[in-house]
Amino acid sequence: MAYPFCGSEKGECRETEGAHGVMQRNRIRRKARARSDIPWFRRLQASPGRVDAAIAPSYKHPSGQFSCALHLYGPPLSLSPTRGPTMPLPAPSPADLTLLEQLAGIALAAGVVIRRIETGGINERIKADASPVTDADQASEDLICRALAQVLPGIPIVAEEATSAGHVVALGDRFILVDPLDGTREFVSGNGEYTVNIALVEGRTPMFGIIYAPAKGLLYAAARGAAFRAVRTPDATVDRDGWAPIRCRPRPSGAIRVAASRSHADPQTRALIDSLSVEDCISAGSALKFGLLAEGLVDFYPRLSPVMEWDSAAGHALVNAAGGQVRKPDGAPLTYGHPENRFLVNGFIAEGAPATGA
């Protein structure tokens, strides 16, 4: 099966399989046995009838059961604890769908600007935080913020480039998070795996989300209780009637499919993925990994290194609306609107729907 966004048919992180994967697991096993103080690993005395396991305590469900259960000391445990069926969100209202269509139209318009700059030549600079930025980032943000002020007047906007420049916004119960060009490294490299991300947050939870990949003409859109996928070039009409509903797939009983970052792999996330029973690991840039999860192409997307709120909010809304969940690595709810933390998100775990009958 060919997967989108991959460098190969089965993705670029298939090193978890075959001889290399066995050697990697053996190396982790030896280290875990030799040292009990390995960061973020610890030994747990399993409950009766279950094996001991080296567990990543950074990923625990509120139920108290560890959900990533690394199989370093015995057979793998389940990816998630048994949890009841996810309560479906109510279907979006006509007003919600109209707003979602307007937000999608803004993202497509930003795509036109980005593609025009991409065609004309990319001028990359390095910001004070050592991350790359281009003229397309700023032009996209300017267009998005102007359009949002028309569609949602009076709603505060937290946008990446303005925030990086020191602009401070007084937040309310509702506010918007904007990443005008997520995946600048992918944009500069020319692989097309960059996105425009727009999220409307209500009560610290993302309720509306748009992820748009202009170079691929791929649109993901989510409102409360509904998630969609559509193919739309930047100059196309939004045409909501042609959007296809998408859902996360139920967690399989065996090996899982995992999404991983193409440009931001970190040792902890890599170790977690290597420890799981993985059928396929798909590398992708930007917020496209949330789209893979929402349409059921993968089951699990971990990110244990920091991101910003505007990186994850739209994808969070999308996965929630598609029947999955996104939480902090310790299992606590992931909330938004934290200027006291400089809008930093210290990692997350995103997963699809619970197993059928769970």
PEURJO-V195682 format. One record per backbone hydrogen bond with DSSP energy under -0.5 kcal/mol. CO is the residue of the C=O (numbers start at 1). NH is the residue of the N-H. E is the energy in kcal/mol with one decimal. If there is no record, write none. Layout:
{{CO:NH:E} {CO:NH:E}}
This chain:
{{3:6:-0.9} {8:11:-1.2} {9:3:-0.6} {10:281:-0.7} {13:16:-0.9} {14:17:-2.2} {17:21:-1.2} {18:22:-2.0} {19:23:-2.7} {20:24:-2.8} {21:25:-2.5} {22:26:-2.5} {23:27:-2.5} {24:28:-2.4} {25:29:-2.7} {26:30:-2.8} {27:31:-2.3} {28:32:-2.7} {29:33:-2.3} {30:34:-2.2} {31:35:-2.1} {38:41:-1.9} {40:57:-0.7} {42:55:-1.9} {44:46:-0.9} {44:53:-0.7} {47:50:-1.9} {53:44:-1.2} {53:55:-0.8} {55:42:-1.1} {55:57:-1.0} {56:59:-1.9} {59:67:-1.1} {59:68:-0.8} {61:64:-2.4} {65:61:-1.8} {69:77:-0.8} {70:54:-0.6} {70:72:-1.5} {93:97:-2.3} {94:98:-2.1} {95:99:-2.4} {96:100:-2.6} {97:101:-2.2} {98:102:-1.9} {99:103:-2.5} {100:104:-2.3} {101:105:-2.1} {102:106:-1.8} {103:107:-1.9} {104:108:-2.4} {105:109:-2.1} {106:110:-2.2} {107:111:-1.9} {108:112:-1.5} {109:113:-1.5} {110:114:-2.5} {111:115:-2.6} {112:116:-1.9} {113:117:-2.0} {114:118:-2.7} {115:119:-2.4} {116:120:-1.7} {117:121:-1.3} {122:124:-0.7} {123:135:-0.6} {125:133:-2.5} {127:130:-2.0} {131:127:-3.0} {133:125:-3.1} {134:137:-0.5} {134:138:-1.3} {135:139:-2.5} {136:140:-2.5} {137:141:-2.1} {138:142:-2.6} {139:143:-2.0} {140:144:-2.6} {141:145:-2.7} {142:146:-2.0} {143:147:-2.3} {144:148:-2.8} {145:149:-1.8} {146:150:-0.8} {147:150:-0.7} {147:151:-2.1} {148:152:-3.3} {152:155:-1.8} {154:156:-0.5} {156:176:-2.6} {157:159:-0.7} {158:178:-2.4} {159:163:-2.6} {160:164:-2.6} {161:165:-1.4} {162:167:-2.6} {163:166:-1.7} {169:171:-0.7} {173:203:-1.9} {173:204:-0.6} {174:156:-0.6} {174:172:-0.5} {175:201:-3.2} {176:158:-3.4} {177:199:-2.3} {178:160:-1.9} {178:180:-0.6} {179:197:-2.6} {182:195:-2.4} {183:187:-2.3} {184:188:-2.8} {185:189:-2.2} {186:190:-1.4} {186:191:-1.2} {186:192:-0.7} {192:194:-1.2} {195:182:-3.2} {196:212:-2.2} {197:179:-2.5} {198:210:-2.8} {199:177:-2.6} {199:201:-0.6} {200:207:-2.8} {200:208:-1.6} {201:175:-1.8} {202:205:-1.4} {204:336:-1.5} {205:202:-2.7} {208:200:-1.9} {209:222:-2.4} {210:198:-2.2} {211:220:-3.0} {212:196:-2.6} {212:214:-0.8} {213:216:-0.8} {213:217:-1.3} {213:218:-1.7} {217:219:-0.5} {217:232:-2.4} {218:213:-3.0} {219:230:-2.4} {220:211:-2.5} {221:228:-2.8} {222:209:-2.4} {223:226:-2.3} {226:223:-2.2} {227:246:-2.2} {228:221:-1.9} {229:244:-2.8} {230:219:-3.2} {230:232:-0.6} {233:236:-2.2} {239:242:-1.8} {240:243:-2.0} {243:245:-0.5} {244:229:-2.3} {249:353:-0.8} {256:279:-3.5} {256:280:-1.0} {257:299:-3.0} {257:300:-1.3} {258:282:-3.2} {259:302:-0.5} {260:284:-2.0} {266:270:-2.5} {267:271:-2.5} {268:272:-2.2} {269:273:-2.5} {270:274:-2.6} {271:275:-1.3} {272:276:-0.6} {273:276:-1.3} {275:71:-1.1} {276:278:-1.1} {277:256:-2.4} {280:258:-2.8} {281:13:-1.2} {281:283:-0.6} {282:260:-2.4} {284:262:-1.5} {285:288:-1.1} {286:289:-0.8} {287:290:-1.1} {287:291:-1.0} {288:292:-1.9} {289:293:-1.8} {290:294:-2.6} {291:295:-2.0} {292:297:-2.4} {292:298:-1.2} {293:296:-1.3} {299:352:-2.2} {300:259:-2.5} {301:350:-2.3} {303:348:-3.1} {307:345:-3.4} {308:311:-1.5} {308:312:-1.1} {309:313:-2.2} {312:316:-2.7} {313:317:-2.3} {314:318:-2.0} {315:319:-2.7} {316:320:-2.4} {317:321:-2.3} {318:322:-1.4} {319:324:-2.9} {320:323:-1.6} {322:248:-2.8} {325:351:-2.4} {326:334:-0.7} {327:349:-2.6} {328:331:-2.3} {332:328:-2.8} {333:335:-0.7} {338:341:-1.5} {338:343:-2.3} {339:342:-2.0} {341:344:-1.4} {343:309:-2.5} {344:346:-0.5} {345:307:-2.6} {345:347:-2.0} {348:303:-2.7} {349:327:-2.3} {350:301:-3.3} {351:325:-2.3} {353:251:-1.4} {355:358:-2.5}}
